[in-house]
């Protein structure tokens, strides 16, 4: 196993854990600050919005910085801000800290993917991208359930502190694993113009945004939903996240194994269809706890396979534009999270938790349609300059 790829994968594990951990401890944060679940859920929105804006911004500002310094520095910021969050005296301060924390995520995940063409050849690039992005899936298996359990037993501040300490350790590991002198092509006005004019790339990015919005319409409020609708919280909720994460890793591993044999667009189609099926069948969850667990796991299989396949898809469509297109795609993931969290809050408040899956299904179906359009257009796309 290439230690460079392993270090980048573990870095994504830390980033994914820090990004998603708030979902599992939303009830605890809301109770600590005497807030509603919908209000506390805006922690996810502010993190997502900051990362959405920061990903393309730092793709430009950081394109001339050595990859080792950029990626290790991003994890250093991430760790320091999680330690600060553990000590936040008020919800307003916690919101501000989460906004700054997002800088680390905005830099790390897209720029780790953009660095891969400097480390591996074209034949194995798809598998490498999927492997590095596997860290996010593993975060859902280990990081989020463990963080949820620690939050419910020792408090959410302890969970934040552990993520902070781990981030600092992984920052050192990335610094040691990556060689000095790795540089990507500068990302300036010309690079952004090429991406924005590339219709298949922009349709893929739009698919990512809408899929993410569909997922987080429901996922943001899954903790209060499980508590209010099914009476599941604490350790039982951690086990639900564990089941979800295991299936997420399984879906990602299956996608990675086929990424260089089956087109990434085909993998996206299968993953989105799987997620859509879980949302449409969600009413069956009320029949039996076994049905609930099965649907939760089905949802997990599709959710994380989509993201890694989308990254590989963008590199395939425009290798020379990867630094810009992947950062824009990462931005769209977080924009989708913000929109999904806002949509979920509105649905939760107006129609109740039982309506969340219908909103999610509508968005996922729209994402599937746009993805199919991108797939058809990409088969015969010719750049203007050709």
WOVENGI-V745567 format. One record per residue. RES is the residue in three letters. BURIAL is # if it has 24 or more other ideal C-beta (glycine too) atoms within 12 Angstrom, else .. D_LAST is the distance of its C-alpha to the last C-alpha in Angstrom with 1 decimal. Layout:
<<RES | BURIAL | D_LAST> <RES | BURIAL | D_LAST>>
This chain:
<<UNK | . | 39.5> <UNK | . | 37.3> <UNK | . | 39.3> <UNK | # | 36.3> <UNK | # | 34.8> <UNK | # | 38.3> <UNK | # | 38.8> <UNK | # | 35.6> <UNK | # | 36.6> <UNK | # | 40.1> <UNK | # | 38.6> <UNK | # | 36.8> <UNK | # | 40.2> <UNK | # | 41.8> <UNK | # | 39.1> <UNK | # | 39.2> <UNK | # | 43.0> <UNK | # | 43.2> <UNK | # | 40.8> <UNK | # | 42.4> <UNK | # | 46.0> <UNK | # | 47.0> <UNK | # | 46.6> <UNK | # | 49.4> <UNK | # | 51.7> <UNK | # | 51.1> <UNK | # | 54.7> <UNK | # | 56.2> <UNK | # | 54.4> <UNK | # | 55.2> <UNK | . | 58.9> <UNK | . | 59.1> <UNK | # | 58.1> <UNK | . | 59.7> <UNK | . | 56.5> <UNK | . | 55.1> <UNK | # | 52.5> <UNK | # | 50.0> <UNK | # | 50.6> <UNK | # | 50.3> <UNK | # | 47.1> <UNK | # | 45.5> <UNK | # | 45.5> <UNK | # | 42.6> <UNK | # | 40.9> <UNK | # | 41.3> <UNK | # | 40.0> <UNK | # | 36.9> <UNK | # | 36.2> <UNK | # | 36.5> <UNK | # | 34.2> <UNK | # | 31.6> <UNK | # | 31.6> <UNK | # | 32.0> <UNK | # | 29.3> <UNK | # | 26.3> <UNK | # | 28.6> <UNK | # | 29.7> <UNK | # | 26.3> <UNK | # | 25.7> <UNK | . | 29.2> <UNK | # | 29.6> <UNK | # | 26.3> <UNK | . | 28.2> <UNK | # | 31.3> <UNK | . | 32.2> <UNK | # | 31.6> <UNK | # | 35.3> <UNK | # | 36.7> <UNK | # | 34.3> <UNK | # | 35.0> <UNK | # | 38.7> <UNK | # | 39.2> <UNK | # | 37.7> <UNK | # | 40.2> <UNK | # | 42.9> <UNK | # | 42.3> <UNK | # | 42.2> <UNK | # | 45.5> <UNK | # | 47.3> <UNK | # | 46.4> <UNK | # | 47.7> <UNK | # | 50.9> <UNK | # | 51.2> <UNK | # | 50.6> <UNK | # | 53.5> <UNK | . | 55.7> <UNK | # | 54.5> <UNK | . | 57.6> <UNK | . | 56.2> <UNK | # | 53.4> <UNK | . | 51.9> <UNK | . | 51.8> <UNK | # | 50.2> <UNK | # | 47.5> <UNK | . | 46.8> <UNK | # | 46.7> <UNK | # | 44.4> <UNK | # | 41.9> <UNK | # | 42.0> <UNK | # | 41.9> <UNK | # | 38.5> <UNK | # | 37.1> <UNK | # | 37.6> <UNK | # | 35.8> <UNK | # | 32.9> <UNK | # | 32.3> <UNK | # | 33.3> <UNK | # | 31.6> <UNK | # | 28.0> <UNK | # | 28.2> <UNK | # | 30.0> <UNK | # | 27.1> <UNK | # | 24.6> <UNK | # | 26.9> <UNK | # | 26.9> <UNK | # | 23.8> <UNK | # | 25.9> <UNK | # | 28.8> <UNK | # | 27.7> <UNK | . | 25.3> <UNK | . | 22.4> <UNK | . | 24.8> <UNK | . | 27.3> <UNK | # | 25.3> <UNK | # | 25.8> <UNK | # | 29.5> <UNK | # | 29.7> <UNK | # | 28.3> <UNK | # | 30.6> <UNK | # | 33.5> <UNK | # | 33.1> <UNK | # | 32.8> <UNK | # | 35.9> <UNK | # | 37.9> <UNK | # | 37.4> <UNK | # | 38.8> <UNK | # | 41.7> <UNK | # | 42.4> <UNK | # | 43.1> <UNK | # | 45.4> <UNK | # | 47.4> <UNK | # | 46.6> <UNK | # | 46.9> <UNK | # | 49.9> <UNK | # | 51.7> <UNK | # | 51.0> <UNK | # | 52.3> <UNK | # | 55.4> <UNK | # | 56.1> <UNK | # | 55.6> <UNK | # | 58.1> <UNK | . | 60.6> <UNK | . | 60.3> <UNK | . | 58.3> <UNK | # | 54.7> <UNK | # | 55.2> <UNK | # | 55.8> <UNK | # | 52.5> <UNK | # | 50.6> <UNK | # | 52.4> <UNK | # | 51.7> <UNK | # | 47.9> <UNK | # | 48.2> <UNK | # | 50.1> <UNK | # | 47.8> <UNK | # | 44.7> <UNK | # | 46.4> <UNK | # | 47.2> <UNK | # | 43.6> <UNK | # | 42.3> <UNK | # | 44.4> <UNK | # | 43.2> <UNK | # | 39.5> <UNK | # | 40.4> <UNK | . | 42.2> <UNK | # | 39.6> <UNK | # | 36.4> <UNK | . | 36.1> <UNK | . | 35.8> <UNK | . | 32.8> <UNK | # | 30.0> <UNK | . | 27.3> <UNK | # | 24.0> <UNK | . | 21.1> <UNK | . | 22.3> <UNK | # | 21.3> <UNK | . | 21.0> <UNK | . | 19.6> <UNK | . | 16.0> <UNK | # | 16.2> <UNK | # | 17.8> <UNK | . | 15.4> <UNK | # | 12.5> <UNK | # | 15.0> <UNK | . | 16.3> <UNK | . | 13.2> <UNK | # | 12.4> <UNK | # | 14.6> <UNK | # | 15.7> <UNK | # | 16.7> <UNK | # | 18.6> <UNK | # | 20.3> <UNK | # | 21.3> <UNK | # | 22.8> <UNK | # | 24.6> <UNK | # | 26.0> <UNK | # | 27.4> <UNK | # | 29.0> <UNK | # | 30.7> <UNK | # | 31.8> <UNK | # | 33.3> <UNK | # | 35.1> <UNK | # | 36.5> <UNK | # | 37.8> <UNK | # | 39.4> <UNK | # | 40.9> <UNK | # | 43.4> <UNK | # | 43.2> <UNK | # | 44.1> <UNK | # | 47.4> <UNK | # | 48.1> <UNK | # | 51.1> <UNK | # | 53.0> <UNK | # | 52.0> <UNK | # | 53.5> <UNK | # | 56.6> <UNK | . | 57.2> <UNK | # | 56.3> <UNK | # | 57.2> <UNK | . | 59.5> <UNK | # | 57.3> <UNK | # | 57.2> <UNK | # | 57.9> <UNK | . | 57.9> <UNK | . | 57.0> <UNK | # | 53.9> <UNK | # | 52.9> <UNK | # | 53.3> <UNK | # | 51.0> <UNK | # | 48.3> <UNK | # | 48.9> <UNK | # | 48.4> <UNK | # | 45.3> <UNK | # | 43.9> <UNK | # | 44.9> <UNK | # | 42.9> <UNK | # | 39.9> <UNK | # | 40.0> <UNK | # | 40.5> <UNK | # | 37.4> <UNK | # | 35.4> <UNK | # | 36.8> <UNK | # | 36.1> <UNK | # | 32.5> <UNK | # | 32.1> <UNK | . | 33.7> <UNK | # | 31.1> <UNK | # | 28.0> <UNK | # | 26.6> <UNK | . | 27.9> <UNK | # | 27.1> <UNK | # | 23.9> <UNK | # | 24.5> <UNK | # | 23.7> <UNK | # | 26.6> <UNK | # | 28.9> <UNK | # | 28.2> <UNK | # | 29.2> <UNK | # | 32.4> <UNK | # | 33.2> <UNK | # | 32.8> <UNK | # | 34.9> <UNK | # | 37.5> <UNK | # | 37.8> <UNK | # | 38.0> <UNK | # | 40.7> <UNK | # | 42.7> <UNK | # | 42.6> <UNK | . | 43.6> <UNK | . | 46.4> <UNK | # | 47.6> <UNK | . | 50.7> <UNK | . | 52.1> <UNK | # | 52.4> <UNK | . | 55.7> <UNK | . | 57.4> <UNK | . | 57.8> <UNK | . | 56.8> <UNK | . | 55.3> <UNK | . | 52.9> <UNK | # | 51.9> <UNK | # | 51.2> <UNK | # | 49.2> <UNK | # | 47.0> <UNK | # | 46.5> <UNK | # | 45.4> <UNK | # | 43.1> <UNK | # | 41.4> <UNK | # | 41.1> <UNK | # | 39.4> <UNK | # | 36.4> <UNK | # | 36.1> <UNK | # | 35.2> <UNK | # | 33.1> <UNK | # | 30.6> <UNK | # | 29.9> <UNK | # | 29.2> <UNK | # | 27.0> <UNK | # | 24.9> <UNK | # | 24.4> <UNK | # | 23.3> <UNK | # | 21.0> <UNK | # | 19.2> <UNK | # | 18.9> <UNK | # | 17.5> <UNK | # | 14.8> <UNK | # | 13.8> <UNK | # | 15.9> <UNK | # | 14.9> <UNK | # | 15.7> <UNK | # | 19.0> <UNK | # | 21.4> <UNK | # | 20.4> <UNK | # | 19.7> <UNK | # | 22.9> <UNK | # | 25.0> <UNK | # | 23.8> <UNK | # | 24.7> <UNK | # | 28.0> <UNK | # | 28.6> <UNK | # | 28.1> <UNK | # | 30.7> <UNK | # | 33.2> <UNK | # | 32.5> <UNK | # | 33.1> <UNK | # | 36.3> <UNK | # | 37.5> <UNK | # | 36.8> <UNK | # | 38.4> <UNK | # | 41.4> <UNK | # | 41.9> <UNK | # | 41.6> <UNK | # | 43.9> <UNK | # | 46.4> <UNK | . | 46.5> <UNK | # | 46.9> <UNK | # | 49.5> <UNK | . | 51.5> <UNK | . | 51.4> <UNK | . | 51.3> <UNK | . | 52.4> <UNK | # | 51.0> <UNK | . | 51.2> <UNK | # | 48.4> <UNK | # | 45.8> <UNK | # | 44.4> <UNK | # | 43.6> <UNK | # | 41.4> <UNK | # | 39.7> <UNK | # | 39.2> <UNK | # | 37.7> <UNK | # | 35.0> <UNK | # | 34.2> <UNK | # | 33.8> <UNK | # | 31.4> <UNK | # | 29.4> <UNK | # | 29.4> <UNK | . | 28.1> <UNK | # | 25.2> <UNK | # | 24.4> <UNK | # | 24.4> <UNK | . | 21.9> <UNK | # | 19.5> <UNK | # | 20.1> <UNK | . | 19.4> <UNK | . | 16.2> <UNK | # | 14.9> <UNK | . | 15.4> <UNK | . | 12.6> <UNK | . | 10.3> <UNK | . | 6.6> <UNK | . | 5.5> <UNK | . | 5.5> <UNK | . | 3.8> <UNK | . | 0.0>>
